[in-house]
Amino acid sequence: MDAPIPVPPNAHGLSHTDQRLLRWLPRLHVILAALLLLWAIPSWWIVNNIFADMPTETRPAAPWADVFPYLSAAIPAGMAVVLLITAICLARRRGYVACMVAASVSCVSFPAIALGVPTLILLTRPPVKALFGRNRP
């Protein structure tokens, strides 16, 4: 049984795996951002109806009680915006620091951590870092 033939890196020094990840990660970021945006409206509706159905004597008197339904929609929507910015930066190979910060922030939420960790691993590789450095305006 023969060993697999290693794929030579391209002109930028990227391996075949790095090339595939750089091609697929922006697409996956956009898909996850769309799913988070689709979740933002139902989450607002669910939380708003929970508070609306409470009797006034058991409803929390805290000032955050009126803001909480909007926060439940704003957090996934904000995360979706962060993922879209990351997807644009990854696709254009620009904004290395913005990609690193956005990938780190995306590690906070559950579904986005599945993209945040591979993005951080990819961006810390020297050939990918050099590729982002070449595309500076």
N, C-alpha and C positions, 0 to 999 in steps of 0.2 A: 504494500500500500504506500503510495507516494504522499509526501507532505503537500499541503496546498501551496500553490504558487503565490507569493506575496505580490500585491498590486503596488506598482511603483507610484510614488507621489507625483502630483502634477507639478506645473511650473512654480506654483506658490509654495510647494512643500507640504501641501495638505494630503492626508491619506484619503483613501476611498471612503472610509467611515466618516471622516470629518466633512467631506464634500456632501455626502448624503444627509448628514445632520444639518448642515447649513442650508440645504435645500428644503428639508422637511420641517424643521423647527418653526420657521415663520408661518407655515400653513397650519400647523397644530396650534400655534398661539392664536391665530385668527378664529379657528374653530372653537377653542375654549372661550375666547372672548364673546363669541356669538351665543354660546350656551349660557354664559354668565348674564348677558343682557336679557336673554329669554327668561332667566330665573328672577331678575330684578322686579318685574311687574307682579308676578304671582306672589312673591315674598311680601311686597308692600300690601297687596290685597289681603293675604292671609293674616298678617299681623294687625292690620287696620280693623279687620272684622273681629279678631279676638278681643281687641280693646273696645270695640263698639258694642259687642254682645255682653260685656260685663255690666252688672248692676252698678249704679253710681256709688253706692256705699262701699263696694269692694274694689272699685277702680283705683289704681294708684294715684295719689295726689301729687306725686312728684312732677316737676316741670318737664322731665324727660319723657313722660308718658305720651305726650302729644307729638314728640319728635321721633320717637322710636320707630313707627312705621316707615317714616321717610329714611331713617338710617338703615333700616333693613333692605331698602331698595338702593340706597346710595353706595353702600359698601360693595355689593357685587358689580354695580355699574362703574364705580371707580376702578375696581380691579380689572374690569374689561377694558377700560381705557389704557391702563398700564400695560396690559397684554398686547393691545393693538400697537402702542408705541414701540414696544419691544419687537413685534413682528416687522414693523416698518424698518427699524434700525438694523435688524438681522438681515432682512432682504437686501438692503442697500449697502450692507457692510460698513456702516458708519455709526458713530455714537457708541463707542466701546464702553465708556463709563456708564452711559444711560442704560445700556443692555445689562451690565453687571448689577446696577442698582435695581432695575426693574426685575431681574431674575431673583435677586435677593428678597425683594419685597413680595414677590409671588410665592416664595416659600412659606409665607405666613398662612395662607389659606389652603384648605385641603385639596381641591381639585387642581389648583395651579402648581402645587409642589411637584406634581408629576412632570411638569415642563420646566420648573425653576431649577431643579437639581441638574438635569442633563444640560440645560443651557449654561449653568455655571461651570460645569465640568468642561464643556466644549470651549467656552470663552477663556478658560485658563490655559489652554494648550498654546504653546509658543507660536506655531504656524498660523493659528487662527488670530491670535493677538497681532501678529505681524501683518496679516491681511487687513485687519481693521485699521492699522496704522498707515498702510499704503493709500487708503481711500480718503484720507483727510482732505478737505477742500483747501 
